[in-house]
């Protein structure tokens, strides 16, 4: 081997060794299964944005039996995606989660109803059965009913609450006049199952003034005292936001990248491409950019969570539940 080749080999090996050593590990736990709801992170990984930031990122899919707050509390993740009601409830119970970025500015939750049920406005909910997600997802609904003055204990003057699974069977089988859906997922499951948009009427929580913040990034509070962690997560956030921007500008490509990462094979191109377009509408256009938590949005969420006549998800206003420290470190 020539001297020149030896020098080149040393440089290449040294470079590889340095890159491997320099790559800092980050594990993110998703709130749900691999789908376009999380496209920005998969795009950031696929496009090499994380690698360019000196990061080795592991994306862990979620599912019905996975609670992100429990995962991070047990050391299984550095950062999780969660909805703010769940995160604040966990914080009050002792898992000190802190919101470091709010990827979704708008809520995608809504109530989807059959028109043939006679429902033309929220006042027609009385005497009807409504499908509601629980496990922390019920609080915006309960706050909404409280705002409308409609009891949730049944009867002709109230509504009967059906504890809805994460499917839309109740509306298809006429077990409920309305069901909980997301703009980017379950609503389209209803449509694909045979009920056309003209046969449905939807009520978006965002438009009813009871929406709470959904997909945000959360870390453990103690980790924010570590300068190295803050620096690492600043790079992670910057690369993730770059991934989200690319996904928004190239929705079909982003959906295809998600499909490539779906090890279950359960997702379809049609559904994921449609989902990606709906997800893009939730990212917001605040002046600071995608991912910036607007304090007023946080305050609104806390107000909604504490306004229900039933047991509130949190019993007191949180302190220290969000921080711009990572945002400022980008």
C-alpha positions as CSV (number, residue, x, y, z in Angstrom):
1,X,0.0,0.0,0.0
2,X,1.4,3.4,-1.0
3,X,2.1,6.1,1.6
4,X,-0.7,8.2,0.2
5,X,-3.2,5.4,0.4
6,X,-2.2,4.8,4.0
7,X,-2.7,8.4,4.9
8,X,-6.2,8.4,3.2
9,X,-7.1,5.2,5.1
10,X,-6.0,6.7,8.4
11,X,-8.1,9.8,7.7
12,X,-11.1,7.8,6.8
13,X,-10.9,5.5,9.8
14,X,-10.2,8.4,12.1
15,X,-13.2,10.2,10.6
16,X,-15.5,7.2,11.1
17,X,-14.2,6.7,14.6
18,X,-14.8,10.3,15.5
19,X,-18.3,10.4,14.0
20,X,-19.2,7.3,15.8
21,X,-17.8,8.7,19.1
22,X,-19.4,12.1,18.5
23,X,-22.9,10.8,17.8
24,X,-25.0,11.3,21.0
25,X,-27.9,8.9,21.5
26,X,-31.4,10.2,21.8
27,X,-34.5,8.1,22.3
28,X,-37.9,9.5,21.5
29,X,-41.1,7.7,22.5
30,X,-44.1,8.3,20.3
31,X,-47.6,8.6,21.6
32,X,-49.1,6.2,19.1
33,X,-48.1,3.8,16.3
34,X,-46.0,4.7,13.3
35,X,-48.1,7.0,11.2
36,X,-47.9,10.5,9.6
37,X,-48.8,12.0,12.9
38,X,-45.1,11.7,13.6
39,X,-43.8,12.3,10.1
40,X,-41.4,15.1,11.0
41,X,-39.2,12.8,13.2
42,X,-39.0,10.0,10.5
43,X,-38.2,12.6,7.8
44,X,-35.5,14.1,10.0
45,X,-34.0,10.6,10.4
46,X,-34.4,9.7,6.8
47,X,-32.9,12.9,5.5
48,X,-29.9,12.7,7.8
49,X,-30.8,15.8,9.8
50,X,-30.2,14.0,13.1
51,X,-26.9,12.6,11.9
52,X,-25.8,16.0,10.7
53,X,-26.6,17.3,14.2
54,X,-24.3,14.6,15.7
55,X,-27.2,12.5,17.0
56,X,-28.0,8.8,16.9
57,X,-31.8,8.9,17.3
58,X,-34.0,5.9,18.1
59,X,-37.8,6.4,17.4
60,X,-39.9,4.1,19.5
61,X,-43.5,3.6,18.2
62,X,-46.3,3.6,20.8
63,X,-49.6,1.8,21.0
64,X,-52.6,1.1,23.2
65,X,-50.5,-0.5,25.9
66,X,-47.7,2.1,26.0
67,X,-48.0,5.2,28.2
68,X,-45.2,7.6,27.3
69,X,-45.0,9.2,30.8
70,X,-44.3,5.8,32.3
71,X,-41.7,5.1,29.6
72,X,-39.7,8.2,30.3
73,X,-40.1,7.8,34.1
74,X,-38.6,4.4,33.8
75,X,-35.6,5.6,31.8
76,X,-36.8,4.2,28.5
77,X,-36.7,7.6,26.6
78,X,-35.1,11.0,26.7
79,X,-38.1,12.7,25.3
80,X,-41.7,11.8,24.7
81,X,-44.6,12.9,22.7
82,X,-47.8,13.4,24.7
83,X,-50.9,15.5,24.9
84,X,-50.8,18.2,27.5
85,X,-53.7,16.9,29.6
86,X,-51.9,13.6,30.1
87,X,-48.6,15.4,30.7
88,X,-50.0,17.8,33.3
89,X,-51.8,14.9,35.0
90,X,-48.6,13.0,35.2
91,X,-46.7,16.0,36.5
92,X,-49.3,16.4,39.3
93,X,-48.8,12.7,40.2
94,X,-45.1,13.0,40.5
95,X,-43.6,12.5,37.0
96,X,-42.1,16.0,36.5
97,X,-42.7,16.4,32.8
98,X,-41.8,19.7,31.2
99,X,-43.0,20.8,27.7
100,X,-40.0,21.9,25.7
101,X,-41.8,22.4,22.3
102,X,-45.3,22.3,21.0
103,X,-45.3,20.8,17.6
104,X,-49.1,20.9,17.1
105,X,-50.5,24.4,17.7
106,X,-54.1,23.4,16.8
107,X,-56.2,20.5,18.1
108,X,-57.3,17.8,15.7
109,X,-60.0,16.4,18.0
110,X,-63.6,16.6,17.0
111,X,-67.0,14.9,17.5
112,X,-68.3,13.3,14.3
113,X,-72.1,12.7,14.2
114,X,-74.6,11.1,11.9
115,X,-76.9,13.6,10.3
116,X,-79.7,11.0,10.3
117,X,-79.6,11.2,14.1
118,X,-81.3,14.6,13.9
119,X,-78.3,16.4,15.3
120,X,-78.0,19.9,13.7
121,X,-76.3,21.8,16.5
122,X,-74.8,21.0,19.9
123,X,-78.1,21.7,21.6
124,X,-79.4,18.5,19.9
125,X,-76.9,16.4,21.9
126,X,-79.5,16.1,24.7
127,X,-80.9,12.6,24.9
128,X,-78.2,11.2,22.6
129,X,-75.3,8.7,23.1
130,X,-71.9,10.1,22.4
131,X,-68.7,8.1,22.1
132,X,-65.9,9.5,24.1
133,X,-62.2,8.5,24.5
134,X,-61.0,8.3,28.0
135,X,-57.5,7.9,29.6
136,X,-57.2,11.7,29.8
137,X,-58.8,12.4,26.4
138,X,-62.3,12.9,27.9
139,X,-61.5,16.2,29.7
140,X,-62.0,18.6,26.7
141,X,-65.4,16.8,26.1
142,X,-66.4,17.2,29.7
143,X,-65.4,20.8,29.7
144,X,-67.5,21.4,26.6
145,X,-70.6,19.7,28.0
146,X,-70.1,21.8,31.2
147,X,-69.9,24.9,29.1
148,X,-73.1,23.9,27.3
149,X,-74.9,23.1,30.5
150,X,-75.5,19.5,29.4
151,X,-75.3,16.8,32.1
152,X,-73.2,13.7,31.2
153,X,-75.3,11.4,33.3
154,X,-77.8,10.4,30.7
155,X,-81.5,11.1,30.6
156,X,-83.6,13.1,28.1
157,X,-81.9,16.4,29.3
158,X,-78.4,15.0,29.2
159,X,-76.1,12.8,27.2
160,X,-75.2,9.2,27.7
161,X,-71.4,8.8,27.5
162,X,-70.2,5.7,25.8
163,X,-66.6,4.8,26.6
164,X,-65.3,4.5,23.1
165,X,-62.4,2.3,22.1
166,X,-59.8,3.6,19.6
167,X,-62.1,2.7,16.7
168,X,-65.3,4.1,15.1
169,X,-67.5,1.0,15.4
170,X,-70.2,2.7,17.6
171,X,-71.2,5.2,14.9
172,X,-71.1,2.6,12.1
173,X,-73.2,0.2,14.2
174,X,-75.5,3.0,15.4
175,X,-74.6,2.4,19.0
176,X,-73.9,6.1,19.3
177,X,-75.0,9.1,17.4
178,X,-71.6,10.7,17.6
179,X,-68.0,9.5,18.2
180,X,-64.7,11.0,19.0
181,X,-62.4,11.3,15.9
182,X,-59.3,13.1,14.9
183,X,-59.3,15.2,11.7
184,X,-56.4,13.2,10.4
185,X,-57.4,9.7,11.3
186,X,-60.7,8.3,12.6
187,X,-62.9,10.7,10.7
188,X,-61.5,9.2,7.5
189,X,-62.1,5.7,8.9
190,X,-65.8,6.6,9.1
191,X,-65.8,7.8,5.6
192,X,-63.9,4.8,4.2
193,X,-66.3,2.5,6.0
194,X,-69.2,3.9,3.9
195,X,-70.6,7.0,5.5
196,X,-70.0,9.9,3.1
197,X,-69.1,13.4,4.4
198,X,-72.5,14.6,3.3
199,X,-74.0,12.2,5.8
200,X,-71.9,13.5,8.7
201,X,-71.7,16.7,10.7
202,X,-68.5,17.5,12.7
203,X,-67.8,19.7,15.7
204,X,-64.1,20.6,16.1
205,X,-63.1,21.2,19.6
206,X,-60.8,24.0,18.4
207,X,-63.9,25.9,17.1
208,X,-65.9,25.2,20.3
209,X,-63.3,27.0,22.5
210,X,-62.4,23.9,24.5
211,X,-59.4,22.5,22.7
212,X,-56.4,21.5,24.6
213,X,-52.8,21.2,23.3
214,X,-52.0,17.8,21.7
215,X,-48.7,16.6,20.4
216,X,-45.9,18.3,22.3
217,X,-42.4,17.2,23.3
218,X,-41.7,16.6,27.0
219,X,-38.6,15.8,29.0
220,X,-38.0,15.3,32.7
221,X,-37.5,18.5,34.7
222,X,-34.2,17.4,36.3
223,X,-32.6,16.9,33.0
224,X,-33.0,20.6,32.1
225,X,-30.4,21.3,34.9
226,X,-27.8,19.5,32.8
227,X,-26.1,21.8,30.2
228,X,-25.0,18.9,28.0
229,X,-28.6,17.5,27.9
230,X,-30.0,21.0,27.0
231,X,-27.4,21.3,24.2
232,X,-28.2,17.8,22.9
233,X,-31.9,18.4,22.9
234,X,-31.5,21.8,21.3
235,X,-29.9,20.0,18.3
236,X,-32.6,17.4,18.4
237,X,-35.3,20.0,18.3
238,X,-33.7,22.0,15.5
239,X,-33.3,18.8,13.4
240,X,-36.9,17.7,14.2
241,X,-38.4,21.0,13.2
242,X,-36.4,20.9,10.0
243,X,-38.0,17.5,9.4
244,X,-41.4,18.8,10.0
245,X,-40.9,21.7,7.6
246,X,-39.8,19.3,4.9
247,X,-42.7,17.0,5.6
248,X,-45.2,19.9,5.3
249,X,-43.6,21.0,2.0
250,X,-43.4,17.4,0.6
251,X,-46.5,15.6,2.1
252,X,-46.5,12.6,-0.2
253,X,-42.8,12.0,0.2
254,X,-43.1,12.3,3.9
255,X,-46.0,9.8,4.0
256,X,-43.9,7.4,1.9
257,X,-41.0,7.7,4.4
258,X,-43.5,6.9,7.2
259,X,-44.7,3.8,5.4
260,X,-41.1,2.7,5.0
261,X,-40.7,2.8,8.7
262,X,-44.0,0.9,9.5
263,X,-42.8,-2.5,10.4
264,X,-46.4,-3.7,11.0
265,X,-47.4,-3.2,7.4
266,X,-50.8,-2.0,8.7
267,X,-50.7,1.5,7.1
268,X,-51.7,2.3,3.6
269,X,-50.4,4.9,1.1
270,X,-53.9,6.5,0.7
271,X,-54.5,6.9,4.4
272,X,-51.0,8.1,5.2
273,X,-50.9,10.7,2.4
274,X,-54.3,12.0,3.4
275,X,-53.2,12.0,7.1
276,X,-50.1,14.0,6.3
277,X,-52.1,16.7,4.6
278,X,-54.4,17.0,7.6
279,X,-51.5,17.0,10.0
280,X,-49.9,19.9,8.2
281,X,-52.9,22.1,9.1
282,X,-52.2,21.6,12.8
283,X,-48.6,22.8,12.9
284,X,-49.6,26.5,13.1
285,X,-47.9,29.6,11.7
286,X,-46.9,31.5,14.8
287,X,-44.2,34.1,14.2
288,X,-41.6,32.2,16.2
289,X,-42.0,29.2,14.0
290,X,-43.2,25.6,14.2
291,X,-42.7,24.1,17.7
292,X,-42.7,27.3,19.7
293,X,-45.1,27.0,22.7
294,X,-47.2,30.1,22.9
295,X,-47.8,30.7,26.7
296,X,-51.4,31.8,26.0
297,X,-52.1,28.4,24.4
298,X,-50.7,26.7,27.5
299,X,-52.9,28.9,29.8
300,X,-56.0,28.1,27.7
301,X,-55.3,24.4,28.1
302,X,-54.9,24.7,31.9
303,X,-58.2,26.6,32.1
304,X,-60.1,24.0,30.1
305,X,-58.7,21.2,32.3
306,X,-59.7,22.9,35.5
307,X,-63.2,24.0,34.3
308,X,-65.0,20.7,34.2
309,X,-67.8,20.2,36.7
310,X,-66.6,16.6,37.2
311,X,-63.3,15.6,38.7
312,X,-60.7,17.9,37.0
313,X,-57.7,16.3,35.4
314,X,-55.5,18.6,37.5
315,X,-56.5,20.1,40.9
316,X,-54.2,23.1,40.9
317,X,-52.4,25.3,38.4
318,X,-49.1,23.8,37.5
319,X,-45.8,25.5,38.0
320,X,-42.7,25.0,35.9
321,X,-44.6,22.7,33.4
322,X,-43.1,24.3,30.3
323,X,-39.8,25.8,29.4
324,X,-38.2,27.6,26.4
325,X,-34.7,26.5,27.5
326,X,-34.4,23.9,24.7
327,X,-35.9,26.3,22.2
328,X,-33.3,28.9,23.1
329,X,-30.5,26.4,22.8
330,X,-31.3,25.5,19.2
